[in-house]
Amino acid sequence: MFEPSPFHPNRPEIVAPVRVDARGLAGPTQAQARGRDWRRSSRGLYVPSRIDDERVEQRIVEAAAVLPTYGGVTGWAMLRWAGDRWFGGLNHDGTPRDVTLATAGLHVRPQPGIAVCREKIAPADLTVVDGLRTTTAVRSVCFEMRYAPSLLAAVIALDMAAYADLVSIEELGAYADEHSSWTGIPRCRDAIPYADENAWSPTEVEMRWAWTVEAGFPRPLCNRPVFDRSGRHIGTPDLIDPVAGIVGEYEGSLHLVGKRRARDLDRESAFRGVGLEYVTMVAEDRPHPAAFIERLRGTYSRARYEPGDACRWTLAAPARWVPTVTVDQRRRLDDVQRHRLLRYRRVG
C-alpha cells in the first residue's frame, strides 16, 4: 500500500495530503481511500487515518494543500509553522481556529477548517518555510492584528510574534505605514504603542494591560533581570515598576503545587529581601481583573519609591551580562548563546 513521505525533513511527523491514484503508486486507490486506513482531509485529498488530524502543524499542511498557484498560509497558522508555539490554533472555547489562506483573489472552494483572504499580495510578501508556501512573518502578524477581535488581542499577537523573534515592533510599524489603506490597519496601529518585545507569555501581556490600561498605573518593564548591589542576579520578574519598586508576577495553576510553589515563594522572599514590593495575578483574575487591580493599588500604597542610589537592588547589569530584552539583541545571538540565555523563557 502507498505510504506517503514526510512533508519536509524538518517535519518528519507531518505528511501532505495526496489524491487517489488508480495504480496506488502516488496515492491510495479508490478502494483504499474508502477504507479505514485513510481519511479525507479536504475535497479529493487524503491522508493516512493514523495521522493525527488534531496536531496543529498537520492541520496547517492539510489546509495548505488546497492553495491555488499563487498565495500562502497567513495569520496565526504561518506564525505557528514558523516556530511560535504561543499561536496554538484554538479559539477561546477550545475549538480549532480556521487556517487562513491568502489567495490574492484566486478561487478556493469553501471547506471546513479553512478561511480565505482574497486581499492582494505582493510577491515580496510570499515566502516558503520548511516546504510550506506562506506569507512573510510581518504580513502574517499584521493580518492577525488587523482582524483581532480586540485591541488587547492585537497587542498579544505582536508581543508573541516578537517573543519568537519573527518580527520587531519597528518592522511591524513600518509595514503598517506602507499599507495604510488596508482593512483593520487602524487597530494594528493602535496596538503598536502597547506592545513590548520581551513579554514571555500571553498572560503577562494581559497582566501588563490590566496594570496600565485598566488600572492606570505607570507602564512596567517586562522580564528585566534584577540584581543586588554586588551584581548577583536575584531574579527576572514578569513585570517591574523600577520607580515605585514593585514586582509583578503571574501565577497559573502550575505555580500552586509542589516544587514550583516552593520556588515561587523563594523568589518572592528574595525580591522582598531587597526592598521590592510584590503583587501577584492568578488565573482567576484573567477574565475579570478587578481583584488584581485592588491588590495592585494596595501594593502601590506601600511602595517605597526609593531613589536609585538608596536601593539595595538595581536593573544595571554587570559587564558579563548579555542583554536579551529586544528582538534585535536576540537575533544577534549565536546558537550556543540562544540555547544558554533563552532556555529559561517560558513556553507553556
C-alpha positions in Angstrom: 0.0 0.0 0.0 1.2 3.5 -0.8 3.0 5.2 2.2 3.4 9.0 2.0 6.8 10.5 2.7 7.3 13.2 5.4 6.2 16.6 4.3 9.7 18.1 4.9 12.9 16.7 6.5 12.4 19.2 9.4 8.8 17.9 9.9 9.1 14.1 9.8 5.8 13.6 11.6 3.8 15.7 9.1 2.5 14.3 5.8 1.0 16.1 2.8 -2.4 15.0 1.5 -2.5 13.1 -1.7 -5.0 12.4 -4.4 -6.4 9.0 -5.3 -4.2 7.1 -7.8 -5.7 4.2 -9.8 -2.5 2.2 -9.6 -1.8 3.0 -5.9 1.7 4.4 -6.7 1.2 8.1 -5.9 -1.7 7.8 -3.5 -4.3 5.3 -2.3 -6.6 3.6 -4.8 -10.2 4.5 -4.8 -11.0 1.3 -2.8 -8.2 2.1 -0.3 -9.4 5.7 0.1 -12.8 4.4 1.1 -11.3 2.1 3.7 -10.4 2.7 7.4 -6.7 3.2 6.7 -7.3 6.6 5.0 -9.3 9.7 5.8 -10.3 12.6 3.6 -8.5 15.8 4.6 -10.4 18.0 2.0 -12.2 17.6 -1.3 -10.3 15.0 -3.3 -7.3 14.7 -0.9 -6.5 12.0 1.6 -4.0 11.2 4.4 -3.5 8.0 6.3 -6.0 7.7 9.2 -3.2 7.1 11.6 -2.1 10.7 11.1 -3.3 12.9 14.0 -5.7 15.5 12.5 -5.7 17.5 15.8 -2.0 18.2 15.5 -1.8 21.9 14.7 1.0 21.6 12.1 -0.8 18.8 10.3 -4.0 20.8 10.1 -2.0 23.6 8.6 -0.5 21.4 5.9 -3.8 19.9 5.1 -5.3 23.3 4.6 -2.4 24.5 2.5 -2.9 21.6 0.1 -5.8 23.5 -1.5 -3.8 26.7 -2.1 -4.1 28.0 -5.7 -1.0 28.5 -7.7 -0.3 31.9 -6.1 -0.7 32.6 -2.3 0.2 31.2 1.0 -0.8 30.4 4.6 -1.1 33.5 6.7 -2.1 34.8 10.1 -1.7 32.6 13.2 -1.0 29.5 11.2 2.0 30.9 9.4 3.4 32.1 12.8 2.9 28.7 14.3 4.5 27.0 11.3 7.5 29.4 11.7 8.0 28.1 15.2 6.0 30.3 17.5 4.3 27.9 19.9 2.1 30.6 21.5 -0.1 30.5 18.4 -1.9 27.3 19.4 -4.6 27.4 16.8 -7.5 27.3 19.2 -10.4 29.7 19.9 -11.1 30.8 23.5 -13.7 28.0 23.7 -11.2 25.4 22.7 -12.5 24.8 19.2 -9.9 24.8 16.3 -9.3 28.1 14.6 -9.6 28.1 10.8 -6.4 28.2 8.8 -6.4 31.3 6.7 -5.2 31.0 3.1 -4.1 34.3 1.4 -5.1 33.8 -2.3 -4.9 37.2 -3.9 -8.4 36.8 -5.3 -7.8 33.3 -6.8 -10.7 31.0 -6.1 -10.7 28.3 -3.4 -13.8 26.3 -2.7 -15.2 26.8 0.8 -14.2 23.9 3.1 -14.5 23.3 6.8 -11.4 24.5 8.8 -10.3 26.8 6.1 -10.8 30.6 5.8 -9.8 32.5 2.6 -8.4 36.0 2.4 -8.6 37.5 -1.1 -6.6 40.6 -0.5 -3.9 41.4 -3.0 -0.4 40.0 -2.2 2.9 41.4 -3.5 5.4 38.8 -4.5 7.7 40.2 -1.7 5.1 39.2 0.8 5.3 35.5 0.0 7.9 33.0 1.2 8.5 29.3 1.8 9.1 27.9 5.3 10.1 24.2 5.5 8.4 23.5 2.2 5.2 25.3 3.0 4.1 28.4 1.0 3.3 31.2 3.4 3.1 35.0 3.6 6.0 36.6 5.4 6.1 36.9 9.1 5.5 40.6 9.2 2.5 40.3 6.8 1.1 37.4 8.9 1.4 39.3 12.2 -0.2 42.4 10.5 -3.0 40.2 9.3 -3.5 38.7 12.8 -3.6 42.2 14.3 -5.9 43.8 11.7 -8.5 41.1 12.3 -8.0 40.7 16.0 -11.3 40.7 18.0 -10.0 43.3 20.4 -7.1 45.8 20.9 -5.7 43.6 23.6 -5.7 40.6 21.3 -3.8 42.6 18.7 -1.2 43.5 21.3 -0.9 39.9 22.3 -0.3 38.8 18.7 2.5 41.3 18.2 4.1 40.6 21.6 4.1 36.8 20.9 5.5 37.2 17.4 8.3 39.3 18.9 8.8 36.7 21.6 9.8 34.3 18.9 11.9 37.0 17.1 9.8 36.7 14.0 9.1 40.4 13.8 10.2 43.5 15.7 7.9 46.3 16.7 9.8 48.6 14.3 9.4 46.2 11.4 5.6 45.9 12.0 5.2 49.6 12.3 7.0 50.3 9.1 4.9 47.6 7.3 1.6 49.1 8.7 2.7 52.5 7.4 3.3 51.1 4.0 -0.2 49.6 3.9 -2.3 52.4 5.5 -5.4 51.7 3.3 -5.8 48.1 4.3 -8.8 46.9 6.3 -8.1 46.9 10.0 -4.9 48.9 9.9 -6.2 51.4 12.5 -6.5 48.5 15.0 -3.0 47.4 14.1 -1.5 50.8 14.5 -3.4 51.4 17.8 -1.9 48.3 19.2 1.7 49.1 18.5 2.3 51.6 21.4 1.1 49.0 23.8 3.5 46.3 22.5 6.7 45.0 24.1 9.4 42.8 22.7 10.2 40.9 25.9 6.9 39.5 27.1 7.2 35.8 27.6 3.6 34.7 27.6 0.1 36.0 26.7 -0.8 36.1 30.4 2.0 38.5 31.0 0.5 40.8 28.3 -2.9 40.5 30.0 -1.4 41.5 33.3 0.5 44.4 31.8 -2.8 45.5 30.2 -4.7 45.4 33.5 -1.8 47.2 35.2 -1.7 50.1 32.8 -4.8 50.4 30.7 -7.4 49.3 33.2 -5.7 50.3 36.5 -4.0 53.4 35.1 -0.6 52.9 36.7 2.7 53.6 35.0 3.8 51.0 32.5 6.1 48.4 34.0 9.1 46.8 32.3 8.9 43.2 31.1 11.2 40.4 32.3 14.1 42.7 33.3 16.7 40.9 35.4 17.1 42.3 38.9 20.5 42.4 40.6 21.7 43.2 44.1 24.5 45.8 44.5 27.2 43.2 44.2 25.9 42.1 40.8 24.2 38.9 41.9 21.2 38.0 39.9 18.2 38.0 42.2 15.6 37.0 39.6 13.7 38.1 36.5 10.2 39.1 37.3 7.4 39.2 34.8 6.9 42.9 35.4 8.7 45.6 37.4 8.0 49.2 38.0 11.5 50.5 38.7 10.4 53.9 40.0 7.9 52.6 42.6 10.0 49.4 43.3 7.1 46.9 42.5 7.5 43.5 41.1 4.5 41.8 39.4 4.3 38.0 38.8 1.6 35.9 37.1 0.9 32.5 38.8 -1.1 30.0 36.9 -2.2 26.6 38.1 1.2 25.1 37.6 2.6 27.5 40.2 0.3 26.4 43.0 1.7 23.0 43.9 4.9 21.1 44.7 8.4 22.3 44.0 7.2 25.1 41.6 5.3 26.7 44.5 8.3 26.5 46.8 10.5 28.2 44.1 7.9 30.9 43.7 7.9 31.6 47.4 11.7 31.7 47.5 11.6 34.3 44.6 9.1 36.4 46.4 11.2 36.3 49.5 14.3 37.3 47.5 12.6 40.3 45.9 11.1 41.4 49.2 14.5 41.0 50.9 16.0 43.8 48.8 13.0 46.1 49.4 10.8 45.4 46.4 7.1 45.2 46.9 5.4 42.2 45.3 2.0 41.7 43.7 0.6 38.5 42.1 -2.0 37.9 39.4 -3.6 34.5 39.3 -5.6 32.6 36.7 -9.0 33.6 38.2 -8.1 37.3 37.7 -7.8 37.0 33.9 -11.4 37.3 32.8 -12.2 39.9 35.5 -9.1 41.6 36.8 -10.8 43.8 39.4 -9.4 41.8 42.4 -5.9 42.0 40.9 -6.3 45.8 40.4 -7.3 46.2 44.0 -4.2 44.2 45.1 -2.1 46.4 42.8 -3.5 49.6 44.3 -2.6 48.3 47.8 0.9 47.5 46.6 1.4 51.0 45.2 0.2 52.4 48.5 3.0 50.5 50.3 5.7 51.1 47.6 8.9 52.8 48.8 9.8 54.9 45.7 13.4 54.9 46.9 15.9 56.8 44.8 18.2 54.6 42.8 21.3 55.2 44.9 19.4 54.2 48.1 18.0 50.9 46.7 19.5 47.5 47.6 18.6 46.3 44.1 19.3 47.5 40.5 18.5 46.9 36.9 22.0 47.8 35.9 23.5 44.5 34.7 27.1 43.6 35.4 29.5 43.7 32.5 29.4 40.0 32.0 25.6 40.0 31.4 24.4 39.6 27.8 21.2 41.6 27.2 18.2 39.8 25.5 15.3 42.2 26.0 14.8 43.2 22.4 14.3 41.3 19.1 17.5 42.8 17.7 19.6 41.7 20.7 18.2 38.1 20.5 18.7 37.9 16.7 22.4 38.7 17.2 22.9 35.7 19.5 24.7 32.7 18.1 23.1 29.2 18.5 25.1 28.5 21.7 24.1 31.8 23.2 20.5 31.3 22.3 20.4 27.9 24.0 22.1 29.2 27.1 20.5 32.5 27.5 16.9 31.9 26.3 16.2 28.4 27.7 14.5 29.8 30.8 11.9 31.7 28.8 8.5 30.0 29.5 6.7 28.3 26.6 3.7 26.9 28.3 
